[in-house]
């Protein structure tokens, strides 16, 4: 009797979980996103042409201002934008695409599409439709005039019947009486191809392999002429206990709006116009995949926001390597399930671009960046073009595992509600000297400044100008360490750098000539580096307690040292005091989002450790308030945010979802509140939305991921932020740099500060702890080297402190020239042999300066 009872419980559990999955699927929360199942879009609409141009190839001119003209193709929905400064036309779809001999099938059709939509079925499998194959070809596109410009509405898919409108199985007698008896010999031959008789079971089974093209049409027509109805289909499903259901028409509706704003084309995909069947939730929407694409005989480059920035040269032949695909602001911790370790930079800026022979195009994602992925590829893989474009995730998917005594089954579970934000991309078209990646960086910097996306220029504030270049130092106060009493393990706080010892280190640094020190002091409260959540701040007594921190803050003020006590606000690193079930973000599986440390030896996450948990964005505001209240008495003048400018996570808690856009707003509100307390903010990472509030960035992207498809690493990120926010990369003594010379040259080329991470205690203190990556950070072994590096770097960089990095170019392999706004330039040579650059010799692993300071 036990086995039947187990089976009954398993069935009940499956029903319960499936009901839960259903209630959290888009069908319950997105009723307003159901499309009309009748074909509402026709080819009856037309465009009024305001002007024409022979270069536009018959397209109608629909919008114009003093800088741009917009043309539209009435037949396909494609557009072309003309930059009136140079007359260059930028097409949404390659004008010579029909001659592309490489693209075939769907890839050929995609060259004519403006939108591609990926969607799931009930098994979580992904299919796609595009605006050309599934809308324009069916004459299901129409145009509407908007106050700002033109809207193109698309309906994807038709109500045409498919093989799923035919029964999978029919009994022998019913099939012969209901279908075969009403057909002539030709019709009967058609049915014998469409259905195969199973003598053992006495039924006719549908032959899906044969039901394609003309054969499918004939079979559907035969069933229709035989009088077979939806009621008959339901009867056959019931009688044969089929899992088959009457298919829901896969009808999707989507719109794209075009308008001109000065020298920018504004492209919007309005959320209100997105319609999809509940049974087919939408995954991604790709927008203008081939905007400005370069052909296989053109020269140029693709700009991607990988870390500091990278270029992919047209037609580089690297088709054996994966295409570029990177999520803006990194991966969402609540959807990241892989254990594999990938050492790569993140895309901190929501931008992309193309540099062509006669101009450049810069794309800026203005709305929807938290859901965006930047995609790029070269000619030779799928087609003959080089292209870059954004795609946007509408609904995330997770998996729920159903367990029984006999097997485990995984079912998809989808985000309940789509984002409420529209997806908006601005395209700027640059010409002349500005048609380069430095020109694009300058353009984006200006764009941010005009919209409050960067803080006030540092030189205008008069801070540290013309003072010394910053030296960033992270000191680790304490860590938790497992100790034993009578063989019983317990967690104890191990002091690595007390407040008094920190003053000693700072004093020695000053004596050796290191100035403008920016001190990030981590592991100072709530039990060390991986501190408990900051619901209240208790300064660790082993480091000197509250009095010790007060003395350190006073010392820093006296010595002109900027102090930034470090705090993590988005991740609970110790479960003690943290209510996991209430305060942790949930994954789509409803499991709390846990983060396990990476084991570099195994190259994967190590689940033998106690995990950290992602704090729900709904709780972050409370922790910010508690932190500000707790830190105020110490008058530190600054605060270090370990994760708020570096991570962006959702919370998929059932009926209380917080998506990435809402999470971004919570982080922005928190940053505003912190800045409102007159605290300077130093932060790791430096995502674009955090930039207006930061004075300094540590672990800023000063390199790319060096993906195989990429050809050049460029300082696009530094060129955008320098002069407004100070920054540095990873600490030298914990970085991948093996040579101090290479680190110095990178600092000079990228305009970044020096950075070290130290402890006062001997290195062996971290042995056999979770912090053994700090195996070589005792300050004494690094101090003299750091002083020498600082003297050399500061001798150059103090001349351009707080100046923008306005120019950058590659002069030769391993030789680069950086130009600062005052006119000074630095040429660095990473090679181990001397080189000649601009008529001057640059010694091996050295540099020269030039230009004049204005």
Buried (B, 14 or more C-beta within 10 A) or exposed (E): EEEEEEEEEBEEEBEEBEEBBEEBBBBEBBEEBBBEEEBEBEEEBEBEEEEEBEEBEEBBBBBBEEBBBBBBBBEBBBBBBBBBBEEBBBBBBBBEBEEBEBBEEBEBBBBBBBBBBBBBEBEBEEEBBBBBBBBBBBEBBBBEEEEBBBBBBBBBBBEEBEBBBBBBBBBBEBBBEBBBEBBEEEBBEBBBEBBEEEEEEEBBBBBEEBBEEEBBBBBBEBBEEBEBEEEBBBBBBEEBEEEBEEEBBBBBBBBBBBBBBEBBBBBBBBBEBBBBBBBBBBBBBBBBBBBBBBBBEBEBBBBBBBBBBBBBBBBBEBBEBEBBBBBBBBBBBBBBEEBEEEEEBBBBBBBBBBBBEEBBBBBBBBBBBBBBBBBBBBBBBBBBBBBBBBBBBBBBBBEBEBEBEEEEEEBBBBBBBBBEBBBBBBBBBBBEEBBBBBBBBBBBBEBBBEEEBBBEEBBEEEBBEEBBBBBBBBBBBBBBBEEEEEEEEEEBBBBBBBBBBBBEBBEBBBEBEBBBBBBBBBBBBBBBBBBBBBBEBBBBEBBBBBEBBBBBBBBBBEBEBBBBBBBBBBBBBBBEEBEEEEBBBBBBBBBBBBBBBBBEEEEBBBEEEEBBBBBBBBBBBBBBBBBBEBBEEBEBBBBBBBBBBBBBBBBBBEEEBBBBBBBBBBBBEBBEBBBEEEBBBBBBBBBBBBBBBBBBBBBBBBBBBEBEBBBBBBBBBBBBBBBBBBBBBBBBBBBEBEEBBBBBBBBBBBBBBBBBBBBBBEBEBBEEBBBEEBEEBBBEEBBEEBBBBBEBBBEBBBBBBBBBBBBBBEBEEBBBBBBBBBBBBBBBBBBEEEBEBEEEEBEEBBBBEBBEEE
